[in-house]
Amino acid sequence: MNSEGDGAIWAIVVAAGSGSRFGAAKQFVDLAGASVLDRSVLTAARHSDGVVVVVPSSEVAGLSSGLESGELPDGFERRVAAGGPTRSESVRNGLAAVPHNAEFVLVHDAARPLASDAIFESVIAAVCAGADAATPVIAVADTIRFRSGGALDRDELVAVQTPQAFRAEVLRLVHQQSPEATDDVSLVADAGGRVELVAGEQRNLKLTTSYDLEVAAFHLSSGGES
């Protein structure tokens, strides 16, 4: 449950993808004895007062009848929303299910089931301290080139992760015109909001291929539960 501040914190866990690159709906795949989705929801629940789980419309009825999340705190509220055709639409559908009295909102991709408590605490602390949004980032290790030629200065680049934290009114405002982006912090930055970057973790990988699932399982077996 939320202990980082007085305002209510709600989390949106985005799990509406089809898993086309993975080859299956990766959010429902088993990862060391628990589904990828459950792992992400349970971590988010430790830092929020309620969670909205956004899933494909075909899965809403099943999840509404009982998510495999028996470890959720007593009295914790979990809501389910149907995803949209894009990630931004899915976030908006989840945001519509967040209570209006929520002061802060977390947005987390279910495909990052190894996000640590420390990352959640860092982004929440940043928005509680006054930032409009906060996101974990990590340095880019590879050289990045344009297909047409020329390399970018990787020292000027960072890779963006989730969970991302927002002042609720700011997130609602930037989504009013139904914009599209690959992450929500970009929308806040484009609107002139104050964005805080916090340290991410290499371990907080995004499951994109079946190989990533193997890497995540290795992390859990070698470093304990997330």
N, C-alpha and C positions, 0 to 999 in steps of 0.2 A: 504493500500500500504506500501511497505517497507520504513521504516524510521530509521532502526537500523544501516545502514552502506551505503557506497557508491556503493558497488558491487551489481549487480542484484541478487535477491533472487527468486528462483522458488520453488514451492511446488508440491510434488507428493502425491495425496490423493489416497490411495490404497483401492479399493472397489470392488474387483474382486471375492470375496468368494461366495460360493453357500449358505452359512448359514445352513449347514446340522445339526449342533448342535442346532441352534436357531429354526429351523423348517421352515424357509423362508429366502428370500434374505434380511437380516436385514438392509442393507444399504439403502433400499428403503422404509422401514417401517416408518410410521408417529410417530414422537416424539413431542408431545405438539404443534402440528400445523405445523411442518416442517419435512421433511424427515431427517433421520439420516445422509445421505450423504450431503444434503444441509447444515446442521448445521456444519459439519466438513469442507466443502469447504469454507463457508463464514468466518469462523474463520481463516483458513489458508490464505484467501485472504487479510485479514487485515494486514498481515505480509509478503507479497510477492508481486512480480511484475507480476506473472502469476501462474496458477495452471494447472497441468496435472491430470485429473481424470482417474483412471484406473478401468475399469468395465468389467464384463463378455462380451465376444465377441458378444453375442446376444443382448446386450444393447447399443453397440457403436452407431449404427445409430440413435436410439431414443435420446440419450444424445447429440449427435452432432447437432441435430436439435433444441435443446433448453433445457438446464438444468433449473430447477426451482430455479434460483438464481438471481432474479431481483435486489437484494441489492448489487450486485457486483459493484465496482467503475467503473465509466465511463472510457472506454479505457482499462480496465483490460482484459488480455488475458487468455482465458480458452481453453485448448486442451483436447481431449479425446483419450485414448489409450485402446487397448484390453488387458485384463489380460492373464496370462499364467497359466500353470498347477500347479505352485507353487508360493508362495509369492515372492520369490526372482526373479522368471521369470517375475512376474507382475511388480516389481520395475524396472527391467531392461527395460521392455517395456515402462514404464513411463519415465525413464531416457533418453531413445532414443528420446523422444519428447520434452525434455527440451532444450532450445536454448544453443548453444555452448558458448555463451558469459556470461552465468550465472556463478557467482562466488560462490554462496552458494545454496545448495539444502536442502529443508525440506522434510522428508518422514513422512507421518502421516497416521495412520489407520483410515479409515472412521468410524470404529466401536468404536472410542473414541470421540463421539460428544460433550463431556463436557470439552474438553481440554481448559484451560483458556488462555487468552491473556498473562498472566504473564509467563506461561510455555513456550509459543512460544518466548517471549522476552528473557527468560533466555537461551534457547539453542542457539538462534541466537547470543546473546551477547558473548557466550562462543567461538563460531567458529570465530566471528569477532575479538576476542582477540587473536586468534592464535591456538586454538584447531583444530584437524582434524575432530573431531566429538563430538557431545554432546547429551546426553539423559537424560530425567527426570527419577528419580528412587524414590521408596518409600521403607520404611522398611518392612520386612516380619513379619507379626503378628503371623502367625501359626507356630507350630512346624512342621518341615519337616523331614520325615523319609524315608529311603530306604525301598522298599518292602521286601528286604531280611533281614532287621533289621538294627538298628542303626540310630541315629538322627544326623542331621547336626546342626551346631552352627548358629542359625538364626541371631545372631549379625554380622556374616560375610556375610550375604546374603542381596540382594536387589531385588525388583521386577522392571522390566524395562517397561517403558511406551513410548508412542509417544506423540507429535512430536519429531523426532530426526533431528538434523541439521548436515550438512556436508560441508566441502570445496568441491566444485563440482568436481575438478580434482581428489581428493582422492576417492570420491564415484565411479566415473567412473573407476578409476584404479582397485579398489578391485572387481568390477563386471566384469572385462575383461575376466576372466577365467570361467565365469558362475557358481560361487559357490552357495551353498545353506545354508541358515541360517534362523532362525525364526525372526531375526531382523538384521538391517544393521550395527549398531554399533559393533556387534560381529565380522563382517567381517573386519572392520577397526582395531579393537583391535587385531585380529589374524594376521593382516598384520604388526603389530608393530606401528600403528598410535597412536597419542595422543588423548585419549578419556576423555572428561570432564563429570562428573556426576553432575547434578543439581537437586534441590529439585522438586519432583513431587507432585501430590496431590491425596488424596484418592478419591476425587470427579471425577477424570479423569479415571473412570472405563471403562473397555472394555466390550461391549455388546456381551455376549456369549449365554445367555439363555433369554427366555422371562421374567424371573424374573429381569434380569439386566435392561431390558427396563422399567419395573415398577419403579425400583430404580432411574433410570435416570430421569424419569418423575417427581418423587417426588422431586429430587434435583432442577429441573427447577421450580416447583411450589412453593418450599419453599425458594429458594435462588436467584430467578430471572433468566433472560436469560443468556445463556453461551456466 
